[in-house]
């Protein structure tokens, strides 16, 4: 069970970063990740309220990191 919480802490944030890099838009990256999490809730893989809170925290951190990543990439060019 600890692995599930550990995965919920890191994977949604990493997905936001991945989708942000692919789409070049952090809002679309966030929406795609929220859609994946909503599908997992619908299928029953996310079954506790604490797991949903951890997912939301990870999404927030991923969105913040995507915002910090964008100016650094633009400055590099």
PDB file of N, CA, C and O in Angstrom:
ATOM      1  N   UNK A   1       0.817  -1.190   0.000  1.00  0.00           N
ATOM      2  CA  UNK A   1       0.000   0.000   0.000  1.00  0.00           C
ATOM      3  C   UNK A   1       0.867   1.264   0.000  1.00  0.00           C
ATOM      4  O   UNK A   1       0.460   2.305  -0.516  1.00  0.00           O
ATOM      5  N   UNK A   2       2.047   1.164   0.575  1.00  0.00           N
ATOM      6  CA  UNK A   2       2.946   2.317   0.619  1.00  0.00           C
ATOM      7  C   UNK A   2       3.394   2.691  -0.796  1.00  0.00           C
ATOM      8  O   UNK A   2       3.589   3.870  -1.091  1.00  0.00           O
ATOM      9  N   UNK A   3       3.555   1.709  -1.661  1.00  0.00           N
ATOM     10  CA  UNK A   3       3.973   1.970  -3.034  1.00  0.00           C
ATOM     11  C   UNK A   3       2.921   2.796  -3.770  1.00  0.00           C
ATOM     12  O   UNK A   3       3.267   3.651  -4.585  1.00  0.00           O
ATOM     13  N   UNK A   4       1.663   2.554  -3.496  1.00  0.00           N
ATOM     14  CA  UNK A   4       0.583   3.306  -4.137  1.00  0.00           C
ATOM     15  C   UNK A   4       0.655   4.775  -3.737  1.00  0.00           C
ATOM     16  O   UNK A   4       0.505   5.654  -4.585  1.00  0.00           O
ATOM     17  N   UNK A   5       0.882   5.047  -2.469  1.00  0.00           N
ATOM     18  CA  UNK A   5       0.974   6.435  -2.016  1.00  0.00           C
ATOM     19  C   UNK A   5       2.248   7.102  -2.540  1.00  0.00           C
ATOM     20  O   UNK A   5       2.239   8.291  -2.859  1.00  0.00           O
ATOM     21  N   UNK A   6       3.316   6.358  -2.628  1.00  0.00           N
ATOM     22  CA  UNK A   6       4.560   6.882  -3.170  1.00  0.00           C
ATOM     23  C   UNK A   6       4.393   7.235  -4.654  1.00  0.00           C
ATOM     24  O   UNK A   6       4.866   8.275  -5.113  1.00  0.00           O
ATOM     25  N   UNK A   7       3.721   6.361  -5.386  1.00  0.00           N
ATOM     26  CA  UNK A   7       3.457   6.620  -6.801  1.00  0.00           C
ATOM     27  C   UNK A   7       2.525   7.822  -6.979  1.00  0.00           C
ATOM     28  O   UNK A   7       2.707   8.625  -7.895  1.00  0.00           O
ATOM     29  N   UNK A   8       1.533   7.940  -6.107  1.00  0.00           N
ATOM     30  CA  UNK A   8       0.607   9.072  -6.182  1.00  0.00           C
ATOM     31  C   UNK A   8       1.301  10.388  -5.854  1.00  0.00           C
ATOM     32  O   UNK A   8       0.846  11.452  -6.275  1.00  0.00           O
ATOM     33  N   UNK A   9       2.375  10.325  -5.120  1.00  0.00           N
ATOM     34  CA  UNK A   9       3.116  11.535  -4.768  1.00  0.00           C
ATOM     35  C   UNK A   9       3.967  12.041  -5.927  1.00  0.00           C
ATOM     36  O   UNK A   9       4.169  13.249  -6.057  1.00  0.00           O
ATOM     37  N   UNK A  10       4.468  11.145  -6.768  1.00  0.00           N
ATOM     38  CA  UNK A  10       5.404  11.558  -7.816  1.00  0.00           C
ATOM     39  C   UNK A  10       4.838  11.521  -9.235  1.00  0.00           C
ATOM     40  O   UNK A  10       5.102  12.440 -10.010  1.00  0.00           O
ATOM     41  N   UNK A  11       4.079  10.509  -9.598  1.00  0.00           N
ATOM     42  CA  UNK A  11       3.674  10.335 -10.991  1.00  0.00           C
ATOM     43  C   UNK A  11       2.781  11.441 -11.546  1.00  0.00           C
ATOM     44  O   UNK A  11       3.022  11.863 -12.678  1.00  0.00           O
ATOM     45  N   UNK A  12       1.772  11.941 -10.838  1.00  0.00           N
ATOM     46  CA  UNK A  12       0.975  13.024 -11.428  1.00  0.00           C
ATOM     47  C   UNK A  12       1.790  14.283 -11.721  1.00  0.00           C
ATOM     48  O   UNK A  12       1.576  14.931 -12.745  1.00  0.00           O
ATOM     49  N   UNK A  13       2.709  14.630 -10.844  1.00  0.00           N
ATOM     50  CA  UNK A  13       3.550  15.793 -11.093  1.00  0.00           C
ATOM     51  C   UNK A  13       4.459  15.587 -12.289  1.00  0.00           C
ATOM     52  O   UNK A  13       4.663  16.502 -13.088  1.00  0.00           O
ATOM     53  N   UNK A  14       5.010  14.374 -12.413  1.00  0.00           N
ATOM     54  CA  UNK A  14       5.851  14.076 -13.567  1.00  0.00           C
ATOM     55  C   UNK A  14       5.050  14.059 -14.862  1.00  0.00           C
ATOM     56  O   UNK A  14       5.552  14.462 -15.911  1.00  0.00           O
ATOM     57  N   UNK A  15       3.804  13.594 -14.790  1.00  0.00           N
ATOM     58  CA  UNK A  15       2.959  13.616 -15.978  1.00  0.00           C
ATOM     59  C   UNK A  15       2.645  15.038 -16.418  1.00  0.00           C
ATOM     60  O   UNK A  15       2.613  15.325 -17.615  1.00  0.00           O
ATOM     61  N   UNK A  16       2.411  15.934 -15.458  1.00  0.00           N
ATOM     62  CA  UNK A  16       2.175  17.335 -15.815  1.00  0.00           C
ATOM     63  C   UNK A  16       3.397  17.896 -16.529  1.00  0.00           C
ATOM     64  O   UNK A  16       3.261  18.587 -17.539  1.00  0.00           O
ATOM     65  N   UNK A  17       4.578  17.610 -16.021  1.00  0.00           N
ATOM     66  CA  UNK A  17       5.799  18.082 -16.669  1.00  0.00           C
ATOM     67  C   UNK A  17       5.966  17.473 -18.061  1.00  0.00           C
ATOM     68  O   UNK A  17       6.345  18.173 -19.000  1.00  0.00           O
ATOM     69  N   UNK A  18       5.691  16.194 -18.201  1.00  0.00           N
ATOM     70  CA  UNK A  18       5.809  15.537 -19.498  1.00  0.00           C
ATOM     71  C   UNK A  18       4.828  16.124 -20.510  1.00  0.00           C
ATOM     72  O   UNK A  18       5.217  16.462 -21.627  1.00  0.00           O
ATOM     73  N   UNK A  19       3.567  16.245 -20.125  1.00  0.00           N
ATOM     74  CA  UNK A  19       2.570  16.781 -21.046  1.00  0.00           C
ATOM     75  C   UNK A  19       2.827  18.255 -21.355  1.00  0.00           C
ATOM     76  O   UNK A  19       2.509  18.723 -22.447  1.00  0.00           O
ATOM     77  N   UNK A  20       3.396  18.981 -20.408  1.00  0.00           N
ATOM     78  CA  UNK A  20       3.745  20.379 -20.662  1.00  0.00           C
ATOM     79  C   UNK A  20       4.848  20.466 -21.704  1.00  0.00           C
ATOM     80  O   UNK A  20       4.805  21.325 -22.585  1.00  0.00           O
ATOM     81  N   UNK A  21       5.824  19.592 -21.611  1.00  0.00           N
ATOM     82  CA  UNK A  21       6.911  19.600 -22.600  1.00  0.00           C
ATOM     83  C   UNK A  21       6.411  19.183 -23.980  1.00  0.00           C
ATOM     84  O   UNK A  21       6.888  19.702 -24.989  1.00  0.00           O
ATOM     85  N   UNK A  22       5.470  18.268 -24.039  1.00  0.00           N
ATOM     86  CA  UNK A  22       4.972  17.786 -25.319  1.00  0.00           C
ATOM     87  C   UNK A  22       4.057  18.820 -25.977  1.00  0.00           C
ATOM     88  O   UNK A  22       4.154  19.054 -27.182  1.00  0.00           O
ATOM     89  N   UNK A  23       3.174  19.437 -25.197  1.00  0.00           N
ATOM     90  CA  UNK A  23       2.189  20.357 -25.771  1.00  0.00           C
ATOM     91  C   UNK A  23       2.623  21.812 -25.739  1.00  0.00           C
ATOM     92  O   UNK A  23       1.975  22.652 -26.362  1.00  0.00           O
ATOM     93  N   UNK A  24       3.697  22.135 -25.036  1.00  0.00           N
ATOM     94  CA  UNK A  24       4.183  23.508 -24.874  1.00  0.00           C
ATOM     95  C   UNK A  24       3.163  24.420 -24.189  1.00  0.00           C
ATOM     96  O   UNK A  24       3.189  25.636 -24.379  1.00  0.00           O
ATOM     97  N   UNK A  25       2.271  23.838 -23.399  1.00  0.00           N
ATOM     98  CA  UNK A  25       1.279  24.611 -22.671  1.00  0.00           C
ATOM     99  C   UNK A  25       1.025  23.915 -21.337  1.00  0.00           C
ATOM    100  O   UNK A  25       0.608  22.757 -21.307  1.00  0.00           O
ATOM    101  N   UNK A  26       1.277  24.618 -20.242  1.00  0.00           N
ATOM    102  CA  UNK A  26       1.170  23.965 -18.935  1.00  0.00           C
ATOM    103  C   UNK A  26      -0.269  23.717 -18.525  1.00  0.00           C
ATOM    104  O   UNK A  26      -0.535  22.778 -17.774  1.00  0.00           O
ATOM    105  N   UNK A  27      -1.210  24.533 -18.996  1.00  0.00           N
ATOM    106  CA  UNK A  27      -2.620  24.309 -18.653  1.00  0.00           C
ATOM    107  C   UNK A  27      -3.130  23.048 -19.338  1.00  0.00           C
ATOM    108  O   UNK A  27      -3.845  22.257 -18.723  1.00  0.00           O
ATOM    109  N   UNK A  28      -2.775  22.853 -20.589  1.00  0.00           N
ATOM    110  CA  UNK A  28      -3.187  21.633 -21.290  1.00  0.00           C
ATOM    111  C   UNK A  28      -2.540  20.413 -20.646  1.00  0.00           C
ATOM    112  O   UNK A  28      -3.175  19.364 -20.537  1.00  0.00           O
ATOM    113  N   UNK A  29      -1.287  20.534 -20.218  1.00  0.00           N
ATOM    114  CA  UNK A  29      -0.643  19.437 -19.509  1.00  0.00           C
ATOM    115  C   UNK A  29      -1.363  19.082 -18.227  1.00  0.00           C
ATOM    116  O   UNK A  29      -1.513  17.906 -17.894  1.00  0.00           O
ATOM    117  N   UNK A  30      -1.811  20.107 -17.504  1.00  0.00           N
ATOM    118  CA  UNK A  30      -2.567  19.870 -16.276  1.00  0.00           C
ATOM    119  C   UNK A  30      -3.908  19.214 -16.575  1.00  0.00           C
ATOM    120  O   UNK A  30      -4.309  18.282 -15.878  1.00  0.00           O
ATOM    121  N   UNK A  31      -4.600  19.686 -17.597  1.00  0.00           N
ATOM    122  CA  UNK A  31      -5.917  19.129 -17.945  1.00  0.00           C
ATOM    123  C   UNK A  31      -5.800  17.671 -18.377  1.00  0.00           C
ATOM    124  O   UNK A  31      -6.625  16.843 -17.990  1.00  0.00           O
ATOM    125  N   UNK A  32      -4.789  17.350 -19.171  1.00  0.00           N
ATOM    126  CA  UNK A  32      -4.598  15.957 -19.578  1.00  0.00           C
ATOM    127  C   UNK A  32      -4.308  15.053 -18.383  1.00  0.00           C
ATOM    128  O   UNK A  32      -4.810  13.931 -18.319  1.00  0.00           O
ATOM    129  N   UNK A  33      -3.517  15.525 -17.455  1.00  0.00           N
ATOM    130  CA  UNK A  33      -3.204  14.725 -16.270  1.00  0.00           C
ATOM    131  C   UNK A  33      -4.427  14.555 -15.380  1.00  0.00           C
ATOM    132  O   UNK A  33      -4.665  13.470 -14.851  1.00  0.00           O
ATOM    133  N   UNK A  34      -5.200  15.617 -15.215  1.00  0.00           N
ATOM    134  CA  UNK A  34      -6.431  15.510 -14.421  1.00  0.00           C
ATOM    135  C   UNK A  34      -7.393  14.532 -15.079  1.00  0.00           C
ATOM    136  O   UNK A  34      -8.093  13.791 -14.389  1.00  0.00           O
ATOM    137  N   UNK A  35      -7.434  14.524 -16.403  1.00  0.00           N
ATOM    138  CA  UNK A  35      -8.270  13.547 -17.109  1.00  0.00           C
ATOM    139  C   UNK A  35      -7.840  12.117 -16.843  1.00  0.00           C
ATOM    140  O   UNK A  35      -8.681  11.237 -16.658  1.00  0.00           O
ATOM    141  N   UNK A  36      -6.537  11.879 -16.822  1.00  0.00           N
ATOM    142  CA  UNK A  36      -6.051  10.531 -16.506  1.00  0.00           C
ATOM    143  C   UNK A  36      -6.384  10.133 -15.078  1.00  0.00           C
ATOM    144  O   UNK A  36      -6.754   8.987 -14.824  1.00  0.00           O
ATOM    145  N   UNK A  37      -6.256  11.066 -14.148  1.00  0.00           N
ATOM    146  CA  UNK A  37      -6.583  10.758 -12.754  1.00  0.00           C
ATOM    147  C   UNK A  37      -8.084  10.540 -12.593  1.00  0.00           C
ATOM    148  O   UNK A  37      -8.504   9.667 -11.835  1.00  0.00           O
ATOM    149  N   UNK A  38      -8.891  11.322 -13.296  1.00  0.00           N
ATOM    150  CA  UNK A  38     -10.343  11.123 -13.241  1.00  0.00           C
ATOM    151  C   UNK A  38     -10.721   9.749 -13.789  1.00  0.00           C
ATOM    152  O   UNK A  38     -11.621   9.096 -13.259  1.00  0.00           O
ATOM    153  N   UNK A  39     -10.049   9.312 -14.831  1.00  0.00           N
ATOM    154  CA  UNK A  39     -10.309   7.969 -15.362  1.00  0.00           C
ATOM    155  C   UNK A  39      -9.919   6.887 -14.367  1.00  0.00           C
ATOM    156  O   UNK A  39     -10.605   5.871 -14.256  1.00  0.00           O
ATOM    157  N   UNK A  40      -8.820   7.096 -13.637  1.00  0.00           N
ATOM    158  CA  UNK A  40      -8.420   6.097 -12.649  1.00  0.00           C
ATOM    159  C   UNK A  40      -9.379   6.068 -11.455  1.00  0.00           C
ATOM    160  O   UNK A  40      -9.618   5.012 -10.869  1.00  0.00           O
ATOM    161  N   UNK A  41      -9.923   7.227 -11.104  1.00  0.00           N
ATOM    162  CA  UNK A  41     -10.932   7.262 -10.035  1.00  0.00           C
ATOM    163  C   UNK A  41     -12.196   6.545 -10.495  1.00  0.00           C
ATOM    164  O   UNK A  41     -12.802   5.790  -9.734  1.00  0.00           O
ATOM    165  N   UNK A  42     -12.588   6.784 -11.738  1.00  0.00           N
ATOM    166  CA  UNK A  42     -13.790   6.149 -12.291  1.00  0.00           C
ATOM    167  C   UNK A  42     -13.646   4.625 -12.347  1.00  0.00           C
ATOM    168  O   UNK A  42     -14.598   3.894 -12.074  1.00  0.00           O
ATOM    169  N   UNK A  43     -12.449   4.156 -12.704  1.00  0.00           N
ATOM    170  CA  UNK A  43     -12.227   2.716 -12.782  1.00  0.00           C
ATOM    171  C   UNK A  43     -12.047   2.070 -11.413  1.00  0.00           C
ATOM    172  O   UNK A  43     -12.105   0.845 -11.301  1.00  0.00           O
ATOM    173  N   UNK A  44     -11.828   2.871 -10.369  1.00  0.00           N
ATOM    174  CA  UNK A  44     -11.731   2.321  -9.029  1.00  0.00           C
ATOM    175  C   UNK A  44     -10.324   2.113  -8.517  1.00  0.00           C
ATOM    176  O   UNK A  44     -10.138   1.497  -7.468  1.00  0.00           O
ATOM    177  N   UNK A  45      -9.330   2.610  -9.229  1.00  0.00           N
ATOM    178  CA  UNK A  45      -7.952   2.442  -8.779  1.00  0.00           C
ATOM    179  C   UNK A  45      -7.589   3.407  -7.656  1.00  0.00           C
ATOM    180  O   UNK A  45      -6.718   3.114  -6.837  1.00  0.00           O
ATOM    181  N   UNK A  46      -8.246   4.541  -7.620  1.00  0.00           N
ATOM    182  CA  UNK A  46      -8.027   5.523  -6.555  1.00  0.00           C
ATOM    183  C   UNK A  46      -9.231   5.430  -5.633  1.00  0.00           C
ATOM    184  O   UNK A  46     -10.302   5.948  -5.949  1.00  0.00           O
ATOM    185  N   UNK A  47      -9.061   4.778  -4.509  1.00  0.00           N
ATOM    186  CA  UNK A  47     -10.230   4.445  -3.713  1.00  0.00           C
ATOM    187  C   UNK A  47     -10.287   5.130  -2.347  1.00  0.00           C
ATOM    188  O   UNK A  47     -11.270   4.944  -1.630  1.00  0.00           O
ATOM    189  N   UNK A  48      -9.288   5.907  -1.959  1.00  0.00           N
ATOM    190  CA  UNK A  48      -9.355   6.586  -0.670  1.00  0.00           C
ATOM    191  C   UNK A  48      -9.235   8.089  -0.875  1.00  0.00           C
ATOM    192  O   UNK A  48      -8.654   8.558  -1.854  1.00  0.00           O
ATOM    193  N   UNK A  49      -9.793   8.825   0.066  1.00  0.00           N
ATOM    194  CA  UNK A  49      -9.744  10.285  -0.017  1.00  0.00           C
ATOM    195  C   UNK A  49      -8.316  10.794   0.140  1.00  0.00           C
ATOM    196  O   UNK A  49      -7.938  11.772  -0.505  1.00  0.00           O
ATOM    197  N   UNK A  50      -7.526  10.152   0.977  1.00  0.00           N
ATOM    198  CA  UNK A  50      -6.129  10.546   1.165  1.00  0.00           C
ATOM    199  C   UNK A  50      -5.332  10.420  -0.130  1.00  0.00           C
ATOM    200  O   UNK A  50      -4.469  11.250  -0.414  1.00  0.00           O
ATOM    201  N   UNK A  51      -5.616   9.395  -0.904  1.00  0.00           N
ATOM    202  CA  UNK A  51      -4.939   9.211  -2.185  1.00  0.00           C
ATOM    203  C   UNK A  51      -5.296  10.325  -3.166  1.00  0.00           C
ATOM    204  O   UNK A  51      -4.441  10.769  -3.932  1.00  0.00           O
ATOM    205  N   UNK A  52      -6.535  10.775  -3.153  1.00  0.00           N
ATOM    206  CA  UNK A  52      -6.962  11.881  -4.010  1.00  0.00           C
ATOM    207  C   UNK A  52      -6.281  13.175  -3.570  1.00  0.00           C
ATOM    208  O   UNK A  52      -5.898  13.987  -4.412  1.00  0.00           O
ATOM    209  N   UNK A  53      -6.128  13.375  -2.270  1.00  0.00           N
ATOM    210  CA  UNK A  53      -5.450  14.576  -1.765  1.00  0.00           C
ATOM    211  C   UNK A  53      -3.978  14.560  -2.162  1.00  0.00           C
ATOM    212  O   UNK A  53      -3.430  15.594  -2.543  1.00  0.00           O
ATOM    213  N   UNK A  54      -3.339  13.411  -2.079  1.00  0.00           N
ATOM    214  CA  UNK A  54      -1.935  13.299  -2.473  1.00  0.00           C
ATOM    215  C   UNK A  54      -1.785  13.546  -3.973  1.00  0.00           C
ATOM    216  O   UNK A  54      -0.834  14.203  -4.396  1.00  0.00           O
ATOM    217  N   UNK A  55      -2.708  13.031  -4.779  1.00  0.00           N
ATOM    218  CA  UNK A  55      -2.691  13.306  -6.221  1.00  0.00           C
ATOM    219  C   UNK A  55      -2.820  14.802  -6.493  1.00  0.00           C
ATOM    220  O   UNK A  55      -2.101  15.346  -7.332  1.00  0.00           O
ATOM    221  N   UNK A  56      -3.725  15.462  -5.792  1.00  0.00           N
ATOM    222  CA  UNK A  56      -3.924  16.906  -5.987  1.00  0.00           C
ATOM    223  C   UNK A  56      -2.673  17.684  -5.589  1.00  0.00           C
ATOM    224  O   UNK A  56      -2.303  18.647  -6.260  1.00  0.00           O
ATOM    225  N   UNK A  57      -2.025  17.278  -4.511  1.00  0.00           N
ATOM    226  CA  UNK A  57      -0.785  17.926  -4.091  1.00  0.00           C
ATOM    227  C   UNK A  57       0.297  17.762  -5.153  1.00  0.00           C
ATOM    228  O   UNK A  57       1.012  18.713  -5.470  1.00  0.00           O
ATOM    229  N   UNK A  58       0.415  16.563  -5.697  1.00  0.00           N
ATOM    230  CA  UNK A  58       1.410  16.310  -6.729  1.00  0.00           C
ATOM    231  C   UNK A  58       1.103  17.095  -7.999  1.00  0.00           C
ATOM    232  O   UNK A  58       2.019  17.597  -8.649  1.00  0.00           O
ATOM    233  N   UNK A  59      -0.170  17.206  -8.359  1.00  0.00           N
ATOM    234  CA  UNK A  59      -0.549  18.018  -9.512  1.00  0.00           C
ATOM    235  C   UNK A  59      -0.160  19.476  -9.312  1.00  0.00           C
ATOM    236  O   UNK A  59       0.329  20.126 -10.236  1.00  0.00           O
ATOM    237  N   UNK A  60      -0.377  19.986  -8.111  1.00  0.00           N
ATOM    238  CA  UNK A  60      -0.039  21.372  -7.813  1.00  0.00           C
ATOM    239  C   UNK A  60       1.463  21.606  -7.915  1.00  0.00           C
ATOM    240  O   UNK A  60       1.895  22.608  -8.486  1.00  0.00           O
ATOM    241  N   UNK A  61       2.253  20.703  -7.373  1.00  0.00           N
ATOM    242  CA  UNK A  61       3.703  20.830  -7.448  1.00  0.00           C
ATOM    243  C   UNK A  61       4.167  20.716  -8.905  1.00  0.00           C
ATOM    244  O   UNK A  61       5.049  21.463  -9.328  1.00  0.00           O
ATOM    245  N   UNK A  62       3.592  19.802  -9.665  1.00  0.00           N
ATOM    246  CA  UNK A  62       3.955  19.665 -11.074  1.00  0.00           C
ATOM    247  C   UNK A  62       3.601  20.900 -11.881  1.00  0.00           C
ATOM    248  O   UNK A  62       4.363  21.310 -12.756  1.00  0.00           O
ATOM    249  N   UNK A  63       2.454  21.494 -11.597  1.00  0.00           N
ATOM    250  CA  UNK A  63       2.040  22.718 -12.292  1.00  0.00           C
ATOM    251  C   UNK A  63       2.981  23.865 -11.949  1.00  0.00           C
ATOM    252  O   UNK A  63       3.337  24.661 -12.817  1.00  0.00           O
ATOM    253  N   UNK A  64       3.382  23.949 -10.688  1.00  0.00           N
ATOM    254  CA  UNK A  64       4.322  24.991 -10.256  1.00  0.00           C
ATOM    255  C   UNK A  64       5.685  24.798 -10.924  1.00  0.00           C
ATOM    256  O   UNK A  64       6.293  25.763 -11.388  1.00  0.00           O
ATOM    257  N   UNK A  65       6.160  23.557 -10.972  1.00  0.00           N
ATOM    258  CA  UNK A  65       7.446  23.291 -11.617  1.00  0.00           C
ATOM    259  C   UNK A  65       7.393  23.576 -13.125  1.00  0.00           C
ATOM    260  O   UNK A  65       8.374  24.036 -13.709  1.00  0.00           O
ATOM    261  N   UNK A  66       6.252  23.301 -13.743  1.00  0.00           N
ATOM    262  CA  UNK A  66       6.103  23.610 -15.172  1.00  0.00           C
ATOM    263  C   UNK A  66       6.155  25.109 -15.407  1.00  0.00           C
ATOM    264  O   UNK A  66       6.685  25.561 -16.422  1.00  0.00           O
ATOM    265  N   UNK A  67       5.613  25.883 -14.480  1.00  0.00           N
ATOM    266  CA  UNK A  67       5.676  27.344 -14.602  1.00  0.00           C
ATOM    267  C   UNK A  67       7.106  27.830 -14.414  1.00  0.00           C
ATOM    268  O   UNK A  67       7.527  28.776 -15.080  1.00  0.00           O
ATOM    269  N   UNK A  68       7.854  27.202 -13.521  1.00  0.00           N
ATOM    270  CA  UNK A  68       9.248  27.581 -13.307  1.00  0.00           C
ATOM    271  C   UNK A  68      10.133  27.126 -14.473  1.00  0.00           C
ATOM    272  O   UNK A  68      11.147  27.763 -14.762  1.00  0.00           O
ATOM    273  N   UNK A  69       9.762  26.044 -15.137  1.00  0.00           N
ATOM    274  CA  UNK A  69      10.555  25.480 -16.208  1.00  0.00           C
ATOM    275  C   UNK A  69      10.454  26.330 -17.479  1.00  0.00           C
ATOM    276  O   UNK A  69      11.434  26.442 -18.215  1.00  0.00           O
ATOM    277  N   UNK A  70       9.311  26.921 -17.745  1.00  0.00           N
ATOM    278  CA  UNK A  70       9.086  27.641 -18.992  1.00  0.00           C
ATOM    279  C   UNK A  70      10.033  28.834 -19.174  1.00  0.00           C
ATOM    280  O   UNK A  70      10.637  28.934 -20.243  1.00  0.00           O
ATOM    281  N   UNK A  71      10.204  29.739 -18.214  1.00  0.00           N
ATOM    282  CA  UNK A  71      11.134  30.853 -18.438  1.00  0.00           C
ATOM    283  C   UNK A  71      12.581  30.407 -18.624  1.00  0.00           C
ATOM    284  O   UNK A  71      13.333  31.038 -19.367  1.00  0.00           O
ATOM    285  N   UNK A  72      12.973  29.337 -17.963  1.00  0.00           N
ATOM    286  CA  UNK A  72      14.326  28.845 -18.090  1.00  0.00           C
ATOM    287  C   UNK A  72      14.588  28.326 -19.496  1.00  0.00           C
ATOM    288  O   UNK A  72      15.679  28.518 -20.034  1.00  0.00           O
ATOM    289  N   UNK A  73      13.601  27.672 -20.096  1.00  0.00           N
ATOM    290  CA  UNK A  73      13.741  27.163 -21.461  1.00  0.00           C
ATOM    291  C   UNK A  73      13.767  28.334 -22.439  1.00  0.00           C
ATOM    292  O   UNK A  73      14.554  28.321 -23.386  1.00  0.00           O
ATOM    293  N   UNK A  74      12.932  29.335 -22.230  1.00  0.00           N
ATOM    294  CA  UNK A  74      12.912  30.482 -23.124  1.00  0.00           C
ATOM    295  C   UNK A  74      14.200  31.284 -23.028  1.00  0.00           C
ATOM    296  O   UNK A  74      14.664  31.819 -24.035  1.00  0.00           O
ATOM    297  N   UNK A  75      14.788  31.379 -21.838  1.00  0.00           N
ATOM    298  CA  UNK A  75      16.024  32.111 -21.658  1.00  0.00           C
ATOM    299  C   UNK A  75      17.182  31.405 -22.352  1.00  0.00           C
ATOM    300  O   UNK A  75      18.114  32.056 -22.824  1.00  0.00           O
ATOM    301  N   UNK A  76      17.129  30.076 -22.416  1.00  0.00           N
ATOM    302  CA  UNK A  76      18.186  29.297 -23.039  1.00  0.00           C
ATOM    303  C   UNK A  76      18.277  29.589 -24.544  1.00  0.00           C
ATOM    304  O   UNK A  76      19.370  29.596 -25.110  1.00  0.00           O
ATOM    305  N   UNK A  77      17.140  29.826 -25.181  1.00  0.00           N
ATOM    306  CA  UNK A  77      17.132  30.105 -26.624  1.00  0.00           C
ATOM    307  C   UNK A  77      17.518  31.529 -26.836  1.00  0.00           C
ATOM    308  O   UNK A  77      17.579  31.989 -27.977  1.00  0.00           O
TER     309      UNK A  77
END
